């Protein structure tokens, strides 16, 4: 896949629990909750997880794509992009470039509009303005660039629990 096309397809407060004391020497101290490695609390069985809207998911997914490209860390993006061939190809390319000593510098997409397809409720047209990109395919390769600008992408989503995953991504004409 041509590098420009591959990159053009890209789109992108922990809680501390502690006991408190009212100052009464007779009162038993409130035990501290154990710290966990999770940065956000997990819901208990009695709590209901609020479903993420498709629009909120698309914005989060786009930010994750930009983060992936800028760090070379693909795991989170891959989780959000199950069964999406173009997404897997992009993640593979990012891993390859970073493994070879390359990099990508991209500020991501500014999402201008998200429009649900009239024919399928899980099919979305996303108009964006992409930031310019600088990248190197390897440590010894030249720095390459391409301009950002307007773009449009088709995203097909699948509901997964309270959120979504991308199953298809393609660039479309505006």
C-alpha positions as CSV (number, residue, x, y, z in Angstrom):
1,X,0.0,0.0,0.0
2,X,1.4,3.4,-0.9
3,X,2.7,5.3,2.2
4,X,0.6,8.4,1.4
5,X,-2.6,6.4,1.1
6,X,-1.8,4.4,4.3
7,X,-1.3,7.5,6.3
8,X,-4.1,9.4,4.6
9,X,-6.5,6.7,5.9
10,X,-5.5,7.6,9.5
11,X,-7.8,9.3,11.2
12,X,-7.0,9.8,16.8
13,X,-7.7,11.6,36.2
14,X,-6.9,8.7,38.2
15,X,-8.9,8.5,41.5
16,X,-7.1,8.1,44.8
17,X,-9.2,6.5,47.5
18,X,-8.2,7.2,51.0
19,X,-9.9,7.0,54.4
20,X,-10.7,10.1,56.4
21,X,-10.9,10.9,60.1
22,X,-13.2,13.2,61.9
23,X,-10.7,13.9,64.5
24,X,-12.5,11.9,67.3
25,X,-9.9,9.9,69.1
26,X,-12.5,7.3,70.1
27,X,-13.5,6.7,66.5
28,X,-12.0,3.8,64.6
29,X,-9.9,4.9,61.7
30,X,-11.5,4.4,58.3
31,X,-9.4,1.8,56.4
32,X,-7.7,2.9,53.2
33,X,-8.9,1.2,50.0
34,X,-6.1,-0.8,48.3
35,X,-4.6,1.0,45.3
36,X,-5.1,-0.6,42.0
37,X,-3.3,-0.3,38.7
38,X,-6.5,0.8,37.0
39,X,-6.8,4.5,36.4
40,X,-10.5,4.4,36.5
41,X,-12.9,2.6,38.8
42,X,-14.7,-0.4,37.5
43,X,-18.5,-0.6,37.9
44,X,-19.9,-3.0,40.5
45,X,-22.6,-5.4,39.6
46,X,-25.3,-3.0,40.8
47,X,-24.0,-0.1,38.6
48,X,-25.0,0.3,35.0
49,X,-22.4,1.2,32.5
50,X,-23.6,4.0,30.3
51,X,-23.4,3.1,26.6
52,X,-20.9,5.2,24.6
53,X,-22.5,6.9,21.6
54,X,-21.1,6.1,18.1
55,X,-20.0,9.7,17.7
56,X,-18.1,9.7,21.0
57,X,-16.5,6.4,20.1
58,X,-15.5,7.7,16.6
59,X,-13.8,10.8,18.2
60,X,-12.0,8.6,20.8
61,X,-11.0,6.1,18.1
62,X,-9.5,8.9,16.0
63,X,-7.5,10.2,19.0
64,X,-6.3,6.7,19.6
65,X,-5.2,6.4,16.0
66,X,-3.2,9.6,16.3
67,X,-1.6,8.5,19.6
68,X,-0.7,5.1,18.0
69,X,1.0,6.8,15.1
70,X,3.0,9.2,17.3
71,X,4.1,6.5,19.8
72,X,4.3,3.3,17.8
73,X,2.1,1.6,20.5
74,X,-0.6,-0.2,18.6
75,X,-2.4,-2.4,21.2
76,X,-5.2,0.0,22.1
77,X,-5.8,0.9,18.5
78,X,-6.0,-2.8,17.5
79,X,-8.5,-3.4,20.3
80,X,-10.8,-0.6,18.9
81,X,-10.4,-1.8,15.3
82,X,-11.4,-5.5,15.4
83,X,-11.8,-7.1,11.9
84,X,-10.9,-3.8,10.1
85,X,-8.4,-4.8,7.4
86,X,-7.3,-1.2,6.7
87,X,-6.8,-0.6,10.4
88,X,-4.7,-3.8,10.8
89,X,-2.6,-2.8,7.8
90,X,-2.0,0.6,9.3
91,X,-1.0,-0.7,12.7
92,X,1.3,-3.2,11.0
93,X,2.9,-0.4,9.0
94,X,3.4,1.8,12.2
95,X,5.0,-1.2,14.0
96,X,7.3,-1.8,11.1
97,X,8.5,1.8,10.8
98,X,9.1,2.1,14.6
99,X,10.9,-1.2,14.7
100,X,13.2,0.0,11.9
101,X,13.9,3.2,13.9
102,X,11.4,5.4,12.1
103,X,8.7,7.7,13.5
104,X,5.5,9.5,12.6
105,X,4.6,13.0,13.8
106,X,0.9,13.8,13.2
107,X,-1.5,15.8,15.2
108,X,-4.4,13.7,13.9
109,X,-7.8,14.6,12.5
110,X,-10.1,17.4,13.5
111,X,-13.5,15.8,13.1
112,X,-15.7,18.3,11.2
113,X,-18.8,16.1,10.8
114,X,-20.1,12.6,11.6
115,X,-23.1,11.6,9.6
116,X,-24.9,8.3,10.0
117,X,-25.7,6.5,6.7
118,X,-29.3,6.4,5.9
119,X,-29.1,2.8,4.8
120,X,-27.2,1.3,7.8
121,X,-27.2,2.5,11.4
122,X,-23.6,1.3,11.9
123,X,-22.2,3.0,8.8
124,X,-20.8,6.5,9.2
125,X,-19.4,9.2,6.9
126,X,-16.7,11.2,8.8
127,X,-15.5,14.5,7.3
128,X,-12.2,15.6,8.7
129,X,-9.3,18.0,8.4
130,X,-6.1,16.1,8.7
131,X,-2.9,17.7,10.1
132,X,0.3,17.7,8.1
133,X,2.5,14.7,8.7
134,X,6.3,14.1,9.0
135,X,7.5,10.6,9.0
136,X,10.6,8.4,8.6
137,X,10.2,4.8,7.5
138,X,13.5,3.8,9.1
139,X,16.4,5.3,11.1
140,X,18.5,5.8,7.9
141,X,15.6,6.8,5.7
142,X,14.8,10.4,4.7
143,X,12.2,12.5,6.5
144,X,9.1,12.6,4.3
145,X,6.1,14.9,4.6
146,X,2.7,15.4,3.2
147,X,0.2,18.2,3.6
148,X,-2.8,17.8,5.7
149,X,-6.2,18.9,4.5
150,X,-9.8,18.0,4.1
151,X,-10.8,14.4,3.8
152,X,-13.7,12.0,4.2
153,X,-13.8,8.5,5.5
154,X,-16.4,5.8,5.8
155,X,-16.3,3.9,9.1
156,X,-18.4,0.8,9.8
157,X,-18.9,0.1,13.5
158,X,-20.1,-2.9,15.5
159,X,-21.6,-2.6,18.9
160,X,-19.5,-4.3,21.6
161,X,-21.0,-4.2,25.0
162,X,-21.3,-0.5,26.0
163,X,-19.0,0.7,23.2
164,X,-18.1,-0.1,19.6
165,X,-15.3,-1.4,17.4
166,X,-14.4,-0.3,13.9
167,X,-14.8,-3.2,11.4
168,X,-14.2,-1.2,8.2
169,X,-12.4,2.1,7.3
170,X,-12.0,3.6,3.8
171,X,-11.3,6.9,2.3
172,X,-14.1,8.4,0.2
173,X,-14.4,11.3,-2.1
174,X,-16.1,14.4,-0.7
